[in-house]
Amino acid sequence: MNTTELSDKCATAGGLQGKERTRMYSEAFNQALELFPELAAATQTNVAEMVDGRYVHPTYSRNAETFRSVFTAVPLLEGAYHHIVVEPLFAYRTDGWFDCDPVLQKRYWQNRSDTAKGVM
């Protein structure tokens, strides 16, 4: 599969709902891992950065260049990445909300304890 076919698959998945969307995004992301071997390590690093509950956009992570090159080659893959990797990390969180850093324009998860500490 090449990057054009992968983009088409991501576009199709974006128009689906529920389990079908998740299935197709999963397939697309797995195929991206085959096309871009460096994406696996970058994904693991990005997930590790978010374990504490703060959202770190992949293009602002420690492996930003890898994500930028992959998302440039397959622009719609970013939607698959967020659906398959990021959303499950925050899906069951009820103690906070997404907020946006006004300077960097980065979204991240903010929880009540951060607010109490004045972290923003």
Long-range contacts (C-beta under 8 A, 24 or more apart in sequence): 1-31, 1-34, 1-35, 2-35, 3-35, 3-73, 3-74, 6-31, 6-32, 6-35, 6-74, 6-77, 7-74, 7-75, 7-76, 7-77, 10-74, 10-76, 10-77, 10-79, 10-80, 11-76, 13-79, 13-80, 14-76, 14-79, 21-83, 22-83, 22-84, 25-79, 25-80, 25-83, 25-84, 26-84, 28-77, 28-80, 29-77, 29-80, 29-81, 29-84, 29-85, 32-70, 32-74, 32-77, 32-80, 35-74, 36-66, 36-69, 36-70, 36-73, 38-66, 39-66, 39-70, 41-66, 42-66, 42-67, 42-70, 43-81, 43-85, 46-85, 47-85, 47-89, 50-86, 50-89, 50-109, 51-89, 53-90, 53-93, 53-96, 53-109, 53-111, 54-108, 54-109, 54-110, 55-86, 55-90, 55-98, 55-106, 55-107, 55-108, 55-109, 56-106, 56-108, 57-106, 57-107, 60-104, 60-106
